[in-house]
């Protein structure tokens, strides 16, 4: 039984948490219970007090009347009259016993009905007054010696009343009050139920429409039944649904328009892809032509220059020999340009095989080749060892050849020249730097650095094709890295590049051979 009560209690508590209607009904019912209990208690208390006061008043009045009725008989000592008055009082309802005493407290007369053991009785006492109209009553009773205080009490009367009828009336009153309270309480609870249902019905409708709207049904409508706050809430909800419906329609139209634009864009992409594929084929054809068809005439031109120099060199004057040297130099420059163009194309097409490698060793190898080619140059190299990067060795070798080659070329005329390779870490990112104290350049022309065939110095001072940095930039980009230059004219240049770490990056991996 206690377990069942606990389950019912938990179930009711859960309903209170989940249902606003249950909470509202429980609250109104609790108020009705408190008011009904207070009303019933107050009503019973007042009725109970009225009954007690009435019983007390009637008992006292009955005792006083009996005292006045037997007064003269007690004065005169007429016992028959005393008994006659006592019998008259005994004839009244609920009187259980009548006792009359003289002024010394001696019992003069007693009439009583047998009392029940468990019944309740109440006693009322009144004094028998002396002379009321002294002169008149003295003349009537001439043989009595009155003494000095003729108005003093001459005895007492006691009346005992049976409380059974009064208690029965009280029980009936209590029962009536309880039944009335229960009826009023039932009516109040029923009214509370109707009130809670009428108040929560719009909220339940609103909740159901909100749930349907959440599931995608934007055709819901909440009936507006009142002009109070709930009615205003329902009106606002309906306006919101209308706005959502309108915005959904606009969104669908926008999505349809976007879909059509995507279809058109896909068509444009396909056309542009076809154009790009055609351009790539043309570029491949051009590079093949540059590497084969154009080089053949250049080789023949160089051969004719050599033959002319050998067979007719003595017949030409000094100016003629200069012209011949310029023709040969121009052919060589053209050959270098074609080689650079072919290298630029091959960098973008070559398959990569990235791995962890010691870039410091590559820097040492490139600088050693430069010293071997021009041993007379006074250039100091400072190279940080054991710098590990992740990349394709052949592409990085080509990039370093161009970067270090530029530093070597632009330090010409510096005594001594200085080229430094080092690594710095900024925000957790490892940056490789190559710094020289060469000619430098004006940073205002920075945008031209990585454009093929763009030069920032005279060819006579610093010969070259103008493609080296473009090649380097494409190599670094193929590694998903970044490259930038910092320079000041006449002070030197610092070339910085960042390569991503490999999937199995280690601080000091074993060095791998070329």
Secondary structure, 3 states (H helix, E strand, C coil): CHHHHHHHHHHHHHHHHHCHHHHHHHHHHHHHHHHHHHHHHHHHHHHHHHHHHHHHHHHHHHHHHHHHHCHHHHHHCCHHHHHHHHHHHHCCCCEEEEEEEECCCCEEEEEECCCCCCCCEEEEEEEECCCCCHHHHHHHCCCCCCCCCCCCCCEEEEEEEECHHHHHHHHHHHHHHHHHHHHHHHHHHHHHHHHHHHHHHHHHHHHHHHHHHHCCCCCCCCCCCCCCHHHHHHHHHHHHHHHHHHHHHHHHHHHHHHHHHHHHHHHHHHHHHHHHHHHHHHHHHHHHHHHHHHHHHHHHHHHHHHHHHHHHCCCCCHHHHHHHHHHHHHHHHHHHHHHHHHHHHHHHHCCCCCEEEEHHHHHHHHHHHHHHHCCCCCEEEEECCCCEEEECHHHHHHHHHHHHHHHHHHCCCCCCEEEEEEEEEECCEEEEEEEECCCCCCHHHHHHCCCCCCCCCCCCCCCCCCCHHHHHHHHHHHCCCEEEEEEECCCEEEEEEECCCCCCCCCCCCCCCC
